[in-house]
Amino acid sequence: MVYMVLGLTGVLLASLERLPGLRFRTAPFFRSFFASDVFYLLTGYVVGTSLTIAFIVSASAALGSLGVPRLSALQLPLWIGAPVALIGLDLGNYVAHWGMHRSDTLWEIHKVHHSSRTLDWLATFRSHFLEQTLRRLLAPFALILVGVPIEATLLGASVFNAWAMFIHSNLSLDLRAIESVLVTPRLHRVHHDPATTHKNFGTVLSLWDRLLRDSFITRDVARDVRFGIPDEVTTYPQGWGRQLIEPFRRIAGGRASATALRGATHA
């Protein structure tokens, strides 16, 4: 189910992005680093999703064997279980995302996602494997804790991934009417604008940002904006191989600098 929804959503969004009347700005289908982002898609999401599902099932079963009550035992209808799963996944991803912007170390890892200079359906998947690991461990925490049925989890995850692709898409749609509840491409472009990168962390529900108040901005991003990392739009390494190494290099360099500074202080 997850893979089918992922594929259909990708085809739909990629097709809509070809229409001049709907797209945010002109961009070729095979834009720069297209192949690299496809590799991110295959490794981070196609492979990662299978591992995550296995993790959720085994962890939830382990809690059940310890006598922790499970929602799955209540035989909830899918129309209740799937929204519960979606809200739980959205909140878990929000917490992880917010933390990546608050920790210097995690920000170096998350920069890989923000390095994309083109926002489209495929840009959704650019993220370092360490970020993927963190998200896939933290995001389903609530679902595992309460034991959401796997069928509901799969449907909720499918909707979450499809919406994540939608808000990254190169589409210009007037959806202000739903922004009091849902994140839209217009709102998420604010997050990828270097001037407001540390705002609008939500993926599906805009509720979480609204609760924090100072993390939520509603405005239109200029069509000629240069997406990317603040102060590193044109300098951050591109391509999967270089981006795999870059966070490690920077984190190690930062620690080396801190050690040298402490040594100088004690001299």
Secondary structure, DSSP 4 states (H G I P E B T S, - for coil): -HHHHHHHHHHHHHHHTT-TTTBSS---TT-TTHHHHHHHIIIIIIIHHHHHHHHHHHHHHHHHHTT---GGGGT--HHHHHHHHHHHHHHHHHHHHHHHHH-HHHHHHHHHHHT-SS-SGGGGG---HHHHHHHHHHTTHHHHHHT--HHHHHHHHHHHHHHHHHHHSSB----GGGTTTB--HHHHHHHHSGGGTTS---SSBSHHHHHHSTT----PPPTT---SSTT-TTTS--SHHHHHHHHHHHHHHHHHHHHHHHHHHH-
